[in-house]
């Protein structure tokens, strides 16, 4: 393998690599607009070429029409020269007859040339007409293709926008499943740590309630409460109060009198406040004493 072949292969490799990088980094929207612009330019060039073909066909038609008119005129002139030669011959004017015959021969030569030109123009006109029809069909077909590409562009642009939104949504959903900060603990780790601490605190509390010291403290508190109640009973006995009395009022079975802790019954009146006031007003000082 020669040095030139090696350089060619490296150049092709470098070109392919550059194109690959460009395609991967290029914006699809810009590339789509470029493709549509190229298609529009291609259609414009096709229309220009078709217009030239149609113009050539129209030009051949005009030339053919002029040639046909010239053919009719030459044919008429040839016939007229022959008639005039015949008339001159009948009058006995041989010189005029020869001149008209020579003129008729000249018109005949022009007639032959005009007929050949007409035949050639007919062939060219037919070919140009076929080419013009093909050009019109190509323009119409390419116009439909261009319209389809324009409609496809709108569809692709919509799909591109949807793809971008979906990619953004995918990135957002992916970020939810990842850790917020890779250097810090995750939510599951923090939850496990809190639950472990809470369980340890509950367990410690339960264990502290069953220790010997707690039981001893409970016994001491019970003994102190018993001693306090015994002292209260002793003081009630000195005061003549019943043991365990609290001085609370209890309601009798009749509901008309109350009994205190010392056993003294207090009658309960059901009179209205006005009656009680009247009774208090009638009571003398001696009765009160």
Residue pairs with C-beta under 8 A, 6 or more apart in sequence:
28 156
28 160
29 157
29 160
32 153
32 156
32 157
32 160
33 153
35 149
36 149
36 150
36 153
39 145
39 146
39 149
40 146
42 142
43 139
43 142
43 143
43 146
46 138
46 139
46 142
47 139
49 135
50 132
50 135
50 136
50 138
50 139
53 128
53 131
53 132
53 134
53 135
54 132
54 135
54 136
56 128
56 131
56 132
57 125
57 128
57 129
57 131
57 132
60 121
60 124
60 125
60 128
61 125
63 121
63 125
64 118
64 121
64 122
64 124
64 125
67 114
67 117
67 118
67 121
68 118
70 114
71 111
71 114
71 115
71 118
74 107
74 110
74 111
74 114
75 111
77 107
78 104
78 107
78 108
78 111
81 100
81 101
81 103
81 104
81 107
82 100
82 101
82 104
84 96
84 100
85 96
85 97
85 98
85 99
85 100
85 101
85 103
85 104
86 97
88 94
88 96
88 97
88 100
89 97
179 186
185 193
208 214
233 243
233 244
236 242
236 243
236 244
236 245
237 243
240 262
241 247
241 261
241 262
242 261
242 262
242 263
245 261
245 262
246 261
247 260
247 261
248 261
249 258
249 259
249 260
250 258
250 259
251 258
252 258
252 259
252 265
255 268
256 267
256 268
256 270
257 265
257 266
257 267
257 268
258 265
258 266
258 268
259 265
259 266
260 266
269 276
271 279
